[in-house]
Structure formats: C-alpha cells, structure tokens
Amino acid sequence: MTLRSLEGKVVLLDLFATWRPPCRRSVPILVDLYQKFHGKGLEMIGLAYDNSGDAAQDRATITSFRQELKIPYPLALGPTMVWDELKAKARAEGVIPTILLLDRQGVVREMFQGLDPGEDVVLADRIQKLLAEPVVPVPRAD
C-alpha cells in the first residue's frame, strides 16, 4: 500500500498495540466498520506500536494478532519516528488506541482516543459524512 494508492479515499488509521486491552476491544468494531464501508471507498490501516527490538518477533506478533481477531484490513509495524510524527500532526496525546479519520485529501478530520461505548455510532456517522463528500482531485507535483 502506498500513499498514492490512498488518494481520493477516506482513510481510517488505527494506531494500536497488540498487548493493550482497549486496542483489542476496538478491533471487532473496526472490522465491522471496514466490512460496512470498504466497498464504498473507505480504506483502513492498522499501525502497530509493538517494538520489542526484534523485527521478526514483532512481525510474528502482528501476524498472530491479525489471525486471532480475523482482521481483514492491512496491518503494519509503525517505527517510533512514524508514530511520533502522526501524533504530532494529529495533536494526539499518546493514548492508544488512537483512531485518525482522514478525508479524501489526506487531511485528519477526526481523532478518537480509545473507543468508548457508543462512539462506534459516532465514528460510523463521521465515516458516512466523509464518504458523501465529493472527490476533489489532488494536484500532483510530477
């Protein structure tokens, strides 16, 4: 997956850790949202904050997490540098999970830190609203 492949799509970015109970609890909600909205233009990416210092072990942990929770969307390991940059841009406070909702131009429009009961309905509503916005071509700097 590349940034170019996400152009014109609404993107939900889930910043999570496999070992955090709140992150594990949010996955079934995110899987449901993915299944409901993926065919309508939503892309979803999980960015894991698992960093044991052993890349092979971290990949195995992510693979196991994905299989256990039957996650259909892409997962990636997020280097600390990427996490720090995303948190700074979104003004996130380091709470995980942090869910960022980006519009079709790649602008962070919503941020959820954790998913409290009932927020799945709010998140679904926000996704629908962003999907309903017109697609505006992004100028390329070729």
C-alpha positions as MATLAB code, in Angstrom:
seq = 'MTLRSLEGKVVLLDLFATWRPPCRRSVPILVDLYQKFHGKGLEMIGLAYDNSGDAAQDRATITSFRQELKIPYPLALGPTMVWDELKAKARAEGVIPTILLLDRQGVVREMFQGLDPGEDVVLADRIQKLLAEPVVPVPRAD';
ca = [
       0.000    0.000    0.000;
       1.305    3.411   -0.931;
       0.126    6.935   -0.230;
      -0.682    7.303   -3.929;
      -2.980    4.263   -3.737;
      -4.975    6.030   -0.997;
      -5.548    9.246   -2.951;
      -9.227   10.116   -3.172;
     -10.209    7.658   -0.446;
     -11.385    8.167    3.088;
      -8.828    6.516    5.375;
      -9.182    5.261    8.920;
      -5.793    4.859   10.567;
      -5.784    2.827   13.777;
      -2.721    3.402   15.961;
      -2.713    0.409   18.299;
      -0.671   -2.053   20.323;
      -1.426   -5.774   20.322;
      -0.941   -6.047   24.091;
      -3.329   -3.224   25.102;
      -6.808   -4.441   26.169;
      -8.532   -1.256   24.848;
      -6.911   -1.842   21.445;
      -8.065   -5.445   21.388;
     -11.618   -4.383   22.340;
     -11.753   -1.858   19.483;
     -10.825   -4.362   16.753;
     -14.277   -6.004   16.351;
     -15.801   -2.521   15.981;
     -13.230   -1.580   13.347;
     -13.708   -4.881   11.488;
     -17.474   -4.214   11.355;
     -16.884   -0.680   10.054;
     -14.425   -1.954    7.466;
     -16.899   -4.537    6.198;
     -19.680   -1.948    6.066;
     -17.764    0.872    4.341;
     -14.805   -0.615    2.457;
     -16.853   -1.161   -0.694;
     -17.967    2.485   -0.521;
     -14.454    3.955   -0.563;
     -13.097    3.536    2.984;
      -9.573    2.253    3.418;
      -8.393    1.153    6.831;
      -4.853    0.592    8.065;
      -3.713   -0.603   11.464;
      -0.348    0.733   12.579;
       1.058   -1.303   15.464;
       3.220    0.149   18.192;
       4.778   -3.195   19.061;
       8.517   -2.673   19.213;
      10.409   -5.391   21.051;
      13.644   -4.652   19.228;
      13.316   -7.954   17.348;
      11.707   -7.257   13.954;
      10.960  -10.935   13.263;
       9.253  -11.314   16.631;
       7.245   -8.141   16.075;
       6.068   -9.354   12.654;
       5.069  -12.714   14.175;
       3.132  -10.928   16.914;
       1.259   -8.814   14.375;
       0.511  -11.854   12.188;
      -0.823  -13.774   15.178;
      -2.919  -10.780   16.291;
      -4.383  -10.456   12.798;
      -5.272  -14.159   12.607;
      -6.701  -14.327   16.121;
      -9.016  -11.342   15.603;
      -9.732  -12.070   11.899;
      -8.633   -8.607   10.761;
      -9.298   -8.111    7.018;
      -7.541   -4.750    6.596;
      -3.772   -4.202    6.298;
      -1.620   -4.025    9.422;
       1.872   -2.595    9.585;
       4.524   -2.062   12.212;
       4.987    1.599   12.972;
       8.500    2.781   13.727;
       8.638    5.195   16.671;
       9.523    8.027   14.269;
       6.295    7.487   12.290;
       4.243    7.294   15.486;
       5.778   10.492   16.816;
       5.100   12.337   13.547;
       1.484   11.139   13.353;
       0.826   12.024   16.986;
       2.299   15.496   16.483;
       0.289   16.188   13.330;
      -2.953   14.967   14.911;
      -2.161   16.517   18.293;
      -2.681   13.096   19.864;
      -1.615   12.694   23.455;
      -0.110    9.237   23.252;
      -3.301    7.361   24.128;
      -3.668    4.063   22.331;
      -5.689    3.171   20.532;
      -5.836    6.435   18.634;
      -8.041    6.374   15.567;
      -7.478    9.010   12.900;
     -10.050    9.604   10.191;
      -8.626   11.260    7.073;
     -10.661   12.841    4.300;
     -10.115   12.212    0.590;
      -7.340   14.838    0.502;
      -5.442   13.173    3.355;
      -6.403   15.754    5.991;
      -7.038   14.454    9.515;
     -10.656   15.365   10.169;
     -11.437   13.315   13.278;
      -9.490   11.740   16.100;
     -10.770    9.241   18.631;
      -8.545    8.314   21.540;
      -9.930    4.970   22.575;
     -13.422    3.931   21.627;
     -15.848    4.475   24.464;
     -19.255    2.763   24.424;
     -21.438    4.403   21.800;
     -18.561    6.054   19.950;
     -18.751    3.388   17.257;
     -22.021    5.013   16.169;
     -20.344    8.436   16.077;
     -17.391    7.023   14.137;
     -19.719    5.357   11.601;
     -21.591    8.647   11.162;
     -18.326   10.548   10.553;
     -17.189    7.946    8.025;
     -20.502    8.235    6.156;
     -20.235   12.022    6.060;
     -16.692   11.923    4.679;
     -17.657    9.316    2.089;
     -20.524   11.568    0.983;
     -18.166   14.483    0.286;
     -17.245   14.965   -3.378;
     -13.970   13.636   -4.648;
     -11.677   16.572   -5.353;
      -8.639   15.720   -7.494;
      -5.368   16.162   -5.626;
      -2.844   18.152   -7.695;
       0.276   16.132   -8.414;
       3.765   17.521   -8.237;
       5.201   15.331  -11.006;
];
